Amino acid sequence: MPTMDYTLLRGRIRDCGMTQKDLAEKAGISEGQFCQKLAGNFAFRQDEIDRICALLSISPADIGRYFFLPKKL
């Protein structure tokens, strides 16, 4: 499985005035687990993606750009 590029997601978190810690807490994910997911060590579950999208106002049409964009080598 390719490593995902979460650059857009990180930018969206900042644009919404949150830190990764804030978002993790609001989404019900531990800060450590959230950081591990952003580092590509674990995949986001669908329920986590749904909660994050709701918190960051990411439309369903844009989920792929934020969560499933492979890193370029």
mmCIF file of the N, C-alpha and C atoms, coordinates in Angstrom:
data_MODEL
# 
_entry.id   MODEL 
# 
loop_
_atom_site.group_PDB 
_atom_site.id 
_atom_site.type_symbol 
_atom_site.label_atom_id 
_atom_site.label_alt_id 
_atom_site.label_comp_id 
_atom_site.label_asym_id 
_atom_site.label_entity_id 
_atom_site.label_seq_id 
_atom_site.pdbx_PDB_ins_code 
_atom_site.Cartn_x 
_atom_site.Cartn_y 
_atom_site.Cartn_z 
_atom_site.occupancy 
_atom_site.B_iso_or_equiv 
_atom_site.pdbx_formal_charge 
_atom_site.auth_seq_id 
_atom_site.auth_comp_id 
_atom_site.auth_asym_id 
_atom_site.auth_atom_id 
_atom_site.pdbx_PDB_model_num 
ATOM 1   N N  . MET A 1 1  ? 0.845   -1.178 0.000  1.00 0.00 ? 1  MET A N  1 
ATOM 2   C CA . MET A 1 1  ? 0.000   0.000  0.000  1.00 0.00 ? 1  MET A CA 1 
ATOM 3   C C  . MET A 1 1  ? 0.895   1.248  0.000  1.00 0.00 ? 1  MET A C  1 
ATOM 4   N N  . PRO A 1 2  ? 0.636   2.187  -0.895 1.00 0.00 ? 2  PRO A N  1 
ATOM 5   C CA . PRO A 1 2  ? 1.470   3.398  -0.943 1.00 0.00 ? 2  PRO A CA 1 
ATOM 6   C C  . PRO A 1 2  ? 1.238   4.292  0.282  1.00 0.00 ? 2  PRO A C  1 
ATOM 7   N N  . THR A 1 3  ? 2.252   5.044  0.623  1.00 0.00 ? 3  THR A N  1 
ATOM 8   C CA . THR A 1 3  ? 2.135   6.007  1.708  1.00 0.00 ? 3  THR A CA 1 
ATOM 9   C C  . THR A 1 3  ? 1.331   7.202  1.206  1.00 0.00 ? 3  THR A C  1 
ATOM 10  N N  . MET A 1 4  ? 0.412   7.660  2.042  1.00 0.00 ? 4  MET A N  1 
ATOM 11  C CA . MET A 1 4  ? -0.447  8.776  1.649  1.00 0.00 ? 4  MET A CA 1 
ATOM 12  C C  . MET A 1 4  ? 0.210   10.114 1.991  1.00 0.00 ? 4  MET A C  1 
ATOM 13  N N  . ASP A 1 5  ? -0.133  11.118 1.204  1.00 0.00 ? 5  ASP A N  1 
ATOM 14  C CA . ASP A 1 5  ? 0.363   12.478 1.397  1.00 0.00 ? 5  ASP A CA 1 
ATOM 15  C C  . ASP A 1 5  ? -0.728  13.277 2.102  1.00 0.00 ? 5  ASP A C  1 
ATOM 16  N N  . TYR A 1 6  ? -0.476  13.649 3.351  1.00 0.00 ? 6  TYR A N  1 
ATOM 17  C CA . TYR A 1 6  ? -1.465  14.371 4.149  1.00 0.00 ? 6  TYR A CA 1 
ATOM 18  C C  . TYR A 1 6  ? -1.179  15.867 4.223  1.00 0.00 ? 6  TYR A C  1 
ATOM 19  N N  . THR A 1 7  ? -0.431  16.389 3.270  1.00 0.00 ? 7  THR A N  1 
ATOM 20  C CA . THR A 1 7  ? -0.096  17.811 3.251  1.00 0.00 ? 7  THR A CA 1 
ATOM 21  C C  . THR A 1 7  ? -1.355  18.678 3.217  1.00 0.00 ? 7  THR A C  1 
ATOM 22  N N  . LEU A 1 8  ? -2.302  18.341 2.364  1.00 0.00 ? 8  LEU A N  1 
ATOM 23  C CA . LEU A 1 8  ? -3.546  19.126 2.275  1.00 0.00 ? 8  LEU A CA 1 
ATOM 24  C C  . LEU A 1 8  ? -4.338  19.053 3.576  1.00 0.00 ? 8  LEU A C  1 
ATOM 25  N N  . LEU A 1 9  ? -4.351  17.889 4.190  1.00 0.00 ? 9  LEU A N  1 
ATOM 26  C CA . LEU A 1 9  ? -5.073  17.730 5.458  1.00 0.00 ? 9  LEU A CA 1 
ATOM 27  C C  . LEU A 1 9  ? -4.428  18.587 6.536  1.00 0.00 ? 9  LEU A C  1 
ATOM 28  N N  . ARG A 1 10 ? -3.118  18.572 6.617  1.00 0.00 ? 10 ARG A N  1 
ATOM 29  C CA . ARG A 1 10 ? -2.422  19.405 7.607  1.00 0.00 ? 10 ARG A CA 1 
ATOM 30  C C  . ARG A 1 10 ? -2.729  20.894 7.379  1.00 0.00 ? 10 ARG A C  1 
ATOM 31  N N  . GLY A 1 11 ? -2.739  21.303 6.123  1.00 0.00 ? 11 GLY A N  1 
ATOM 32  C CA . GLY A 1 11 ? -3.054  22.691 5.789  1.00 0.00 ? 11 GLY A CA 1 
ATOM 33  C C  . GLY A 1 11 ? -4.477  23.054 6.171  1.00 0.00 ? 11 GLY A C  1 
ATOM 34  N N  . ARG A 1 12 ? -5.396  22.137 5.944  1.00 0.00 ? 12 ARG A N  1 
ATOM 35  C CA . ARG A 1 12 ? -6.802  22.381 6.284  1.00 0.00 ? 12 ARG A CA 1 
ATOM 36  C C  . ARG A 1 12 ? -6.980  22.525 7.795  1.00 0.00 ? 12 ARG A C  1 
ATOM 37  N N  . ILE A 1 13 ? -6.246  21.712 8.542  1.00 0.00 ? 13 ILE A N  1 
ATOM 38  C CA . ILE A 1 13 ? -6.300  21.809 10.004 1.00 0.00 ? 13 ILE A CA 1 
ATOM 39  C C  . ILE A 1 13 ? -5.879  23.210 10.433 1.00 0.00 ? 13 ILE A C  1 
ATOM 40  N N  . ARG A 1 14 ? -4.769  23.696 9.883  1.00 0.00 ? 14 ARG A N  1 
ATOM 41  C CA . ARG A 1 14 ? -4.286  25.053 10.213 1.00 0.00 ? 14 ARG A CA 1 
ATOM 42  C C  . ARG A 1 14 ? -5.285  26.111 9.763  1.00 0.00 ? 14 ARG A C  1 
ATOM 43  N N  . ASP A 1 15 ? -5.811  25.951 8.536  1.00 0.00 ? 15 ASP A N  1 
ATOM 44  C CA . ASP A 1 15 ? -6.763  26.930 8.005  1.00 0.00 ? 15 ASP A CA 1 
ATOM 45  C C  . ASP A 1 15 ? -8.018  27.042 8.878  1.00 0.00 ? 15 ASP A C  1 
ATOM 46  N N  . CYS A 1 16 ? -8.375  25.958 9.526  1.00 0.00 ? 16 CYS A N  1 
ATOM 47  C CA . CYS A 1 16 ? -9.552  25.949 10.405 1.00 0.00 ? 16 CYS A CA 1 
ATOM 48  C C  . CYS A 1 16 ? -9.211  26.417 11.813 1.00 0.00 ? 16 CYS A C  1 
ATOM 49  N N  . GLY A 1 17 ? -7.970  26.864 12.023 1.00 0.00 ? 17 GLY A N  1 
ATOM 50  C CA . GLY A 1 17 ? -7.571  27.411 13.311 1.00 0.00 ? 17 GLY A CA 1 
ATOM 51  C C  . GLY A 1 17 ? -7.367  26.373 14.398 1.00 0.00 ? 17 GLY A C  1 
ATOM 52  N N  . MET A 1 18 ? -7.070  25.150 13.994 1.00 0.00 ? 18 MET A N  1 
ATOM 53  C CA . MET A 1 18 ? -6.860  24.081 14.969 1.00 0.00 ? 18 MET A CA 1 
ATOM 54  C C  . MET A 1 18 ? -5.429  23.589 14.912 1.00 0.00 ? 18 MET A C  1 
ATOM 55  N N  . THR A 1 19 ? -5.037  22.907 15.964 1.00 0.00 ? 19 THR A N  1 
ATOM 56  C CA . THR A 1 19 ? -3.785  22.166 15.962 1.00 0.00 ? 19 THR A CA 1 
ATOM 57  C C  . THR A 1 19 ? -4.140  20.696 15.734 1.00 0.00 ? 19 THR A C  1 
ATOM 58  N N  . GLN A 1 20 ? -3.129  19.891 15.453 1.00 0.00 ? 20 GLN A N  1 
ATOM 59  C CA . GLN A 1 20 ? -3.378  18.455 15.307 1.00 0.00 ? 20 GLN A CA 1 
ATOM 60  C C  . GLN A 1 20 ? -3.944  17.887 16.611 1.00 0.00 ? 20 GLN A C  1 
ATOM 61  N N  . LYS A 1 21 ? -3.451  18.391 17.732 1.00 0.00 ? 21 LYS A N  1 
ATOM 62  C CA . LYS A 1 21 ? -3.938  17.941 19.035 1.00 0.00 ? 21 LYS A CA 1 
ATOM 63  C C  . LYS A 1 21 ? -5.416  18.286 19.201 1.00 0.00 ? 21 LYS A C  1 
ATOM 64  N N  . ASP A 1 22 ? -5.798  19.518 18.825 1.00 0.00 ? 22 ASP A N  1 
ATOM 65  C CA . ASP A 1 22 ? -7.207  19.933 18.914 1.00 0.00 ? 22 ASP A CA 1 
ATOM 66  C C  . ASP A 1 22 ? -8.102  19.004 18.092 1.00 0.00 ? 22 ASP A C  1 
ATOM 67  N N  . LEU A 1 23 ? -7.698  18.781 16.856 1.00 0.00 ? 23 LEU A N  1 
ATOM 68  C CA . LEU A 1 23 ? -8.517  17.964 15.960 1.00 0.00 ? 23 LEU A CA 1 
ATOM 69  C C  . LEU A 1 23 ? -8.618  16.534 16.468 1.00 0.00 ? 23 LEU A C  1 
ATOM 70  N N  . ALA A 1 24 ? -7.503  15.980 16.895 1.00 0.00 ? 24 ALA A N  1 
ATOM 71  C CA . ALA A 1 24 ? -7.516  14.611 17.411 1.00 0.00 ? 24 ALA A CA 1 
ATOM 72  C C  . ALA A 1 24 ? -8.499  14.489 18.572 1.00 0.00 ? 24 ALA A C  1 
ATOM 73  N N  . GLU A 1 25 ? -8.434  15.441 19.492 1.00 0.00 ? 25 GLU A N  1 
ATOM 74  C CA . GLU A 1 25 ? -9.322  15.427 20.656 1.00 0.00 ? 25 GLU A CA 1 
ATOM 75  C C  . GLU A 1 25 ? -10.787 15.508 20.234 1.00 0.00 ? 25 GLU A C  1 
ATOM 76  N N  . LYS A 1 26 ? -11.098 16.434 19.339 1.00 0.00 ? 26 LYS A N  1 
ATOM 77  C CA . LYS A 1 26 ? -12.483 16.608 18.888 1.00 0.00 ? 26 LYS A CA 1 
ATOM 78  C C  . LYS A 1 26 ? -12.986 15.412 18.084 1.00 0.00 ? 26 LYS A C  1 
ATOM 79  N N  . ALA A 1 27 ? -12.063 14.718 17.395 1.00 0.00 ? 27 ALA A N  1 
ATOM 80  C CA . ALA A 1 27 ? -12.443 13.563 16.575 1.00 0.00 ? 27 ALA A CA 1 
ATOM 81  C C  . ALA A 1 27 ? -12.459 12.265 17.380 1.00 0.00 ? 27 ALA A C  1 
ATOM 82  N N  . GLY A 1 28 ? -12.041 12.341 18.646 1.00 0.00 ? 28 GLY A N  1 
ATOM 83  C CA . GLY A 1 28 ? -12.061 11.141 19.483 1.00 0.00 ? 28 GLY A CA 1 
ATOM 84  C C  . GLY A 1 28 ? -10.914 10.188 19.208 1.00 0.00 ? 28 GLY A C  1 
ATOM 85  N N  . ILE A 1 29 ? -9.780  10.736 18.772 1.00 0.00 ? 29 ILE A N  1 
ATOM 86  C CA . ILE A 1 29 ? -8.586  9.938  18.480 1.00 0.00 ? 29 ILE A CA 1 
ATOM 87  C C  . ILE A 1 29 ? -7.487  10.447 19.418 1.00 0.00 ? 29 ILE A C  1 
ATOM 88  N N  . SER A 1 30 ? -6.699  9.533  19.969 1.00 0.00 ? 30 SER A N  1 
ATOM 89  C CA . SER A 1 30 ? -5.617  10.000 20.827 1.00 0.00 ? 30 SER A CA 1 
ATOM 90  C C  . SER A 1 30 ? -4.623  10.794 19.977 1.00 0.00 ? 30 SER A C  1 
ATOM 91  N N  . GLU A 1 31 ? -3.970  11.753 20.593 1.00 0.00 ? 31 GLU A N  1 
ATOM 92  C CA . GLU A 1 31 ? -3.011  12.579 19.857 1.00 0.00 ? 31 GLU A CA 1 
ATOM 93  C C  . GLU A 1 31 ? -1.903  11.721 19.264 1.00 0.00 ? 31 GLU A C  1 
ATOM 94  N N  . GLY A 1 32 ? -1.412  10.761 20.031 1.00 0.00 ? 32 GLY A N  1 
ATOM 95  C CA . GLY A 1 32 ? -0.353  9.884  19.545 1.00 0.00 ? 32 GLY A CA 1 
ATOM 96  C C  . GLY A 1 32 ? -0.789  9.061  18.350 1.00 0.00 ? 32 GLY A C  1 
ATOM 97  N N  . GLN A 1 33 ? -1.988  8.503  18.422 1.00 0.00 ? 33 GLN A N  1 
ATOM 98  C CA . GLN A 1 33 ? -2.503  7.693  17.312 1.00 0.00 ? 33 GLN A CA 1 
ATOM 99  C C  . GLN A 1 33 ? -2.719  8.559  16.071 1.00 0.00 ? 33 GLN A C  1 
ATOM 100 N N  . PHE A 1 34 ? -3.214  9.777  16.279 1.00 0.00 ? 34 PHE A N  1 
ATOM 101 C CA . PHE A 1 34 ? -3.444  10.688 15.160 1.00 0.00 ? 34 PHE A CA 1 
ATOM 102 C C  . PHE A 1 34 ? -2.116  11.010 14.470 1.00 0.00 ? 34 PHE A C  1 
ATOM 103 N N  . CYS A 1 35 ? -1.088  11.297 15.257 1.00 0.00 ? 35 CYS A N  1 
ATOM 104 C CA . CYS A 1 35 ? 0.232   11.596 14.688 1.00 0.00 ? 35 CYS A CA 1 
ATOM 105 C C  . CYS A 1 35 ? 0.784   10.394 13.930 1.00 0.00 ? 35 CYS A C  1 
ATOM 106 N N  . GLN A 1 36 ? 0.566   9.196  14.457 1.00 0.00 ? 36 GLN A N  1 
ATOM 107 C CA . GLN A 1 36 ? 1.014   7.975  13.778 1.00 0.00 ? 36 GLN A CA 1 
ATOM 108 C C  . GLN A 1 36 ? 0.285   7.795  12.442 1.00 0.00 ? 36 GLN A C  1 
ATOM 109 N N  . LYS A 1 37 ? -0.981  8.147  12.404 1.00 0.00 ? 37 LYS A N  1 
ATOM 110 C CA . LYS A 1 37 ? -1.752  8.038  11.158 1.00 0.00 ? 37 LYS A CA 1 
ATOM 111 C C  . LYS A 1 37 ? -1.260  9.061  10.137 1.00 0.00 ? 37 LYS A C  1 
ATOM 112 N N  . LEU A 1 38 ? -0.977  10.288 10.589 1.00 0.00 ? 38 LEU A N  1 
ATOM 113 C CA . LEU A 1 38 ? -0.452  11.301 9.670  1.00 0.00 ? 38 LEU A CA 1 
ATOM 114 C C  . LEU A 1 38 ? 0.939   10.935 9.167  1.00 0.00 ? 38 LEU A C  1 
ATOM 115 N N  . ALA A 1 39 ? 1.686   10.182 9.969  1.00 0.00 ? 39 ALA A N  1 
ATOM 116 C CA . ALA A 1 39 ? 3.021   9.746  9.564  1.00 0.00 ? 39 ALA A CA 1 
ATOM 117 C C  . ALA A 1 39 ? 2.960   8.552  8.606  1.00 0.00 ? 39 ALA A C  1 
ATOM 118 N N  . GLY A 1 40 ? 1.758   8.003  8.422  1.00 0.00 ? 40 GLY A N  1 
ATOM 119 C CA . GLY A 1 40 ? 1.600   6.879  7.499  1.00 0.00 ? 40 GLY A CA 1 
ATOM 120 C C  . GLY A 1 40 ? 1.825   5.522  8.126  1.00 0.00 ? 40 GLY A C  1 
ATOM 121 N N  . ASN A 1 41 ? 1.935   5.467  9.448  1.00 0.00 ? 41 ASN A N  1 
ATOM 122 C CA . ASN A 1 41 ? 2.163   4.191  10.122 1.00 0.00 ? 41 ASN A CA 1 
ATOM 123 C C  . ASN A 1 41 ? 0.891   3.381  10.297 1.00 0.00 ? 41 ASN A C  1 
ATOM 124 N N  . PHE A 1 42 ? -0.243  4.050  10.291 1.00 0.00 ? 42 PHE A N  1 
ATOM 125 C CA . PHE A 1 42 ? -1.550  3.406  10.407 1.00 0.00 ? 42 PHE A CA 1 
ATOM 126 C C  . PHE A 1 42 ? -2.509  4.119  9.474  1.00 0.00 ? 42 PHE A C  1 
ATOM 127 N N  . ALA A 1 43 ? -3.516  3.404  9.002  1.00 0.00 ? 43 ALA A N  1 
ATOM 128 C CA . ALA A 1 43 ? -4.528  4.001  8.130  1.00 0.00 ? 43 ALA A CA 1 
ATOM 129 C C  . ALA A 1 43 ? -5.656  4.602  8.966  1.00 0.00 ? 43 ALA A C  1 
ATOM 130 N N  . PHE A 1 44 ? -6.268  5.648  8.447  1.00 0.00 ? 44 PHE A N  1 
ATOM 131 C CA . PHE A 1 44 ? -7.456  6.216  9.075  1.00 0.00 ? 44 PHE A CA 1 
ATOM 132 C C  . PHE A 1 44 ? -8.624  5.267  8.822  1.00 0.00 ? 44 PHE A C  1 
ATOM 133 N N  . ARG A 1 45 ? -9.459  5.046  9.837  1.00 0.00 ? 45 ARG A N  1 
ATOM 134 C CA . ARG A 1 45 ? -10.680 4.263  9.668  1.00 0.00 ? 45 ARG A CA 1 
ATOM 135 C C  . ARG A 1 45 ? -11.759 5.162  9.065  1.00 0.00 ? 45 ARG A C  1 
ATOM 136 N N  . GLN A 1 46 ? -12.756 4.557  8.460  1.00 0.00 ? 46 GLN A N  1 
ATOM 137 C CA . GLN A 1 46 ? -13.815 5.322  7.808  1.00 0.00 ? 46 GLN A CA 1 
ATOM 138 C C  . GLN A 1 46 ? -14.545 6.228  8.791  1.00 0.00 ? 46 GLN A C  1 
ATOM 139 N N  . ASP A 1 47 ? -14.828 5.733  9.990  1.00 0.00 ? 47 ASP A N  1 
ATOM 140 C CA . ASP A 1 47 ? -15.538 6.568  10.968 1.00 0.00 ? 47 ASP A CA 1 
ATOM 141 C C  . ASP A 1 47 ? -14.681 7.767  11.385 1.00 0.00 ? 47 ASP A C  1 
ATOM 142 N N  . GLU A 1 48 ? -13.367 7.593  11.448 1.00 0.00 ? 48 GLU A N  1 
ATOM 143 C CA . GLU A 1 48 ? -12.474 8.705  11.778 1.00 0.00 ? 48 GLU A CA 1 
ATOM 144 C C  . GLU A 1 48 ? -12.461 9.735  10.642 1.00 0.00 ? 48 GLU A C  1 
ATOM 145 N N  . ILE A 1 49 ? -12.410 9.249  9.421  1.00 0.00 ? 49 ILE A N  1 
ATOM 146 C CA . ILE A 1 49 ? -12.445 10.146 8.259  1.00 0.00 ? 49 ILE A CA 1 
ATOM 147 C C  . ILE A 1 49 ? -13.745 10.950 8.268  1.00 0.00 ? 49 ILE A C  1 
ATOM 148 N N  . ASP A 1 50 ? -14.851 10.288 8.540  1.00 0.00 ? 50 ASP A N  1 
ATOM 149 C CA . ASP A 1 50 ? -16.152 10.976 8.583  1.00 0.00 ? 50 ASP A CA 1 
ATOM 150 C C  . ASP A 1 50 ? -16.171 12.078 9.636  1.00 0.00 ? 50 ASP A C  1 
ATOM 151 N N  . ARG A 1 51 ? -15.654 11.786 10.837 1.00 0.00 ? 51 ARG A N  1 
ATOM 152 C CA . ARG A 1 51 ? -15.641 12.792 11.912 1.00 0.00 ? 51 ARG A CA 1 
ATOM 153 C C  . ARG A 1 51 ? -14.711 13.951 11.558 1.00 0.00 ? 51 ARG A C  1 
ATOM 154 N N  . ILE A 1 52 ? -13.536 13.643 11.025 1.00 0.00 ? 52 ILE A N  1 
ATOM 155 C CA . ILE A 1 52 ? -12.575 14.688 10.656 1.00 0.00 ? 52 ILE A CA 1 
ATOM 156 C C  . ILE A 1 52 ? -13.157 15.578 9.573  1.00 0.00 ? 52 ILE A C  1 
ATOM 157 N N  . CYS A 1 53 ? -13.791 14.978 8.580  1.00 0.00 ? 53 CYS A N  1 
ATOM 158 C CA . CYS A 1 53 ? -14.399 15.764 7.496  1.00 0.00 ? 53 CYS A CA 1 
ATOM 159 C C  . CYS A 1 53 ? -15.489 16.690 8.030  1.00 0.00 ? 53 CYS A C  1 
ATOM 160 N N  . ALA A 1 54 ? -16.272 16.199 8.961  1.00 0.00 ? 54 ALA A N  1 
ATOM 161 C CA . ALA A 1 54 ? -17.319 17.039 9.553  1.00 0.00 ? 54 ALA A CA 1 
ATOM 162 C C  . ALA A 1 54 ? -16.697 18.209 10.311 1.00 0.00 ? 54 ALA A C  1 
ATOM 163 N N  . LEU A 1 55 ? -15.650 17.952 11.061 1.00 0.00 ? 55 LEU A N  1 
ATOM 164 C CA . LEU A 1 55 ? -15.004 19.004 11.849 1.00 0.00 ? 55 LEU A CA 1 
ATOM 165 C C  . LEU A 1 55 ? -14.294 20.039 10.982 1.00 0.00 ? 55 LEU A C  1 
ATOM 166 N N  . LEU A 1 56 ? -13.773 19.602 9.831  1.00 0.00 ? 56 LEU A N  1 
ATOM 167 C CA . LEU A 1 56 ? -13.018 20.499 8.953  1.00 0.00 ? 56 LEU A CA 1 
ATOM 168 C C  . LEU A 1 56 ? -13.825 20.978 7.744  1.00 0.00 ? 56 LEU A C  1 
ATOM 169 N N  . SER A 1 57 ? -15.097 20.637 7.709  1.00 0.00 ? 57 SER A N  1 
ATOM 170 C CA . SER A 1 57 ? -15.979 21.006 6.580  1.00 0.00 ? 57 SER A CA 1 
ATOM 171 C C  . SER A 1 57 ? -15.390 20.569 5.241  1.00 0.00 ? 57 SER A C  1 
ATOM 172 N N  . ILE A 1 58 ? -14.957 19.317 5.181  1.00 0.00 ? 58 ILE A N  1 
ATOM 173 C CA . ILE A 1 58 ? -14.464 18.732 3.933  1.00 0.00 ? 58 ILE A CA 1 
ATOM 174 C C  . ILE A 1 58 ? -15.631 17.993 3.288  1.00 0.00 ? 58 ILE A C  1 
ATOM 175 N N  . SER A 1 59 ? -15.922 18.325 2.054  1.00 0.00 ? 59 SER A N  1 
ATOM 176 C CA . SER A 1 59 ? -17.050 17.698 1.369  1.00 0.00 ? 59 SER A CA 1 
ATOM 177 C C  . SER A 1 59 ? -16.698 16.263 0.968  1.00 0.00 ? 59 SER A C  1 
ATOM 178 N N  . PRO A 1 60 ? -17.715 15.414 0.832  1.00 0.00 ? 60 PRO A N  1 
ATOM 179 C CA . PRO A 1 60 ? -17.462 14.030 0.411  1.00 0.00 ? 60 PRO A CA 1 
ATOM 180 C C  . PRO A 1 60 ? -16.694 13.946 -0.914 1.00 0.00 ? 60 PRO A C  1 
ATOM 181 N N  . ALA A 1 61 ? -16.928 14.879 -1.802 1.00 0.00 ? 61 ALA A N  1 
ATOM 182 C CA . ALA A 1 61 ? -16.241 14.866 -3.097 1.00 0.00 ? 61 ALA A CA 1 
ATOM 183 C C  . ALA A 1 61 ? -14.740 15.119 -2.958 1.00 0.00 ? 61 ALA A C  1 
ATOM 184 N N  . ASP A 1 62 ? -14.320 15.724 -1.846 1.00 0.00 ? 62 ASP A N  1 
ATOM 185 C CA . ASP A 1 62 ? -12.910 16.065 -1.651 1.00 0.00 ? 62 ASP A CA 1 
ATOM 186 C C  . ASP A 1 62 ? -12.158 15.102 -0.741 1.00 0.00 ? 62 ASP A C  1 
ATOM 187 N N  . ILE A 1 63 ? -12.803 14.074 -0.234 1.00 0.00 ? 63 ILE A N  1 
ATOM 188 C CA . ILE A 1 63 ? -12.152 13.140 0.691  1.00 0.00 ? 63 ILE A CA 1 
ATOM 189 C C  . ILE A 1 63 ? -10.892 12.537 0.066  1.00 0.00 ? 63 ILE A C  1 
ATOM 190 N N  . GLY A 1 64 ? -10.952 12.175 -1.180 1.00 0.00 ? 64 GLY A N  1 
ATOM 191 C CA . GLY A 1 64 ? -9.792  11.563 -1.843 1.00 0.00 ? 64 GLY A CA 1 
ATOM 192 C C  . GLY A 1 64 ? -8.566  12.458 -1.831 1.00 0.00 ? 64 GLY A C  1 
ATOM 193 N N  . ARG A 1 65 ? -8.766  13.750 -2.011 1.00 0.00 ? 65 ARG A N  1 
ATOM 194 C CA . ARG A 1 65 ? -7.644  14.701 -2.023 1.00 0.00 ? 65 ARG A CA 1 
ATOM 195 C C  . ARG A 1 65 ? -6.974  14.801 -0.662 1.00 0.00 ? 65 ARG A C  1 
ATOM 196 N N  . TYR A 1 66 ? -7.751  14.670 0.393  1.00 0.00 ? 66 TYR A N  1 
ATOM 197 C CA . TYR A 1 66 ? -7.222  14.840 1.742  1.00 0.00 ? 66 TYR A CA 1 
ATOM 198 C C  . TYR A 1 66 ? -6.701  13.544 2.375  1.00 0.00 ? 66 TYR A C  1 
ATOM 199 N N  . PHE A 1 67 ? -7.284  12.398 1.993  1.00 0.00 ? 67 PHE A N  1 
ATOM 200 C CA . PHE A 1 67 ? -6.938  11.149 2.668  1.00 0.00 ? 67 PHE A CA 1 
ATOM 201 C C  . PHE A 1 67 ? -6.334  10.063 1.776  1.00 0.00 ? 67 PHE A C  1 
ATOM 202 N N  . PHE A 1 68 ? -6.464  10.180 0.476  1.00 0.00 ? 68 PHE A N  1 
ATOM 203 C CA . PHE A 1 68 ? -6.027  9.075  -0.391 1.00 0.00 ? 68 PHE A CA 1 
ATOM 204 C C  . PHE A 1 68 ? -5.134  9.518  -1.539 1.00 0.00 ? 68 PHE A C  1 
ATOM 205 N N  . LEU A 1 69 ? -4.380  10.583 -1.327 1.00 0.00 ? 69 LEU A N  1 
ATOM 206 C CA . LEU A 1 69 ? -3.445  11.073 -2.330 1.00 0.00 ? 69 LEU A CA 1 
ATOM 207 C C  . LEU A 1 69 ? -2.078  10.448 -2.043 1.00 0.00 ? 69 LEU A C  1 
ATOM 208 N N  . PRO A 1 70 ? -1.588  9.543  -2.904 1.00 0.00 ? 70 PRO A N  1 
ATOM 209 C CA . PRO A 1 70 ? -0.302  8.903  -2.634 1.00 0.00 ? 70 PRO A CA 1 
ATOM 210 C C  . PRO A 1 70 ? 0.849   9.913  -2.687 1.00 0.00 ? 70 PRO A C  1 
ATOM 211 N N  . LYS A 1 71 ? 1.834   9.693  -1.817 1.00 0.00 ? 71 LYS A N  1 
ATOM 212 C CA . LYS A 1 71 ? 3.033   10.512 -1.838 1.00 0.00 ? 71 LYS A CA 1 
ATOM 213 C C  . LYS A 1 71 ? 3.784   10.240 -3.122 1.00 0.00 ? 71 LYS A C  1 
ATOM 214 N N  . LYS A 1 72 ? 4.327   11.295 -3.695 1.00 0.00 ? 72 LYS A N  1 
ATOM 215 C CA . LYS A 1 72 ? 5.147   11.129 -4.902 1.00 0.00 ? 72 LYS A CA 1 
ATOM 216 C C  . LYS A 1 72 ? 6.554   10.752 -4.481 1.00 0.00 ? 72 LYS A C  1 
ATOM 217 N N  . LEU A 1 73 ? 7.137   9.868  -5.209 1.00 0.00 ? 73 LEU A N  1 
ATOM 218 C CA . LEU A 1 73 ? 8.492   9.421  -4.875 1.00 0.00 ? 73 LEU A CA 1 
ATOM 219 C C  . LEU A 1 73 ? 9.534   10.353 -5.389 1.00 0.00 ? 73 LEU A C  1 
# 
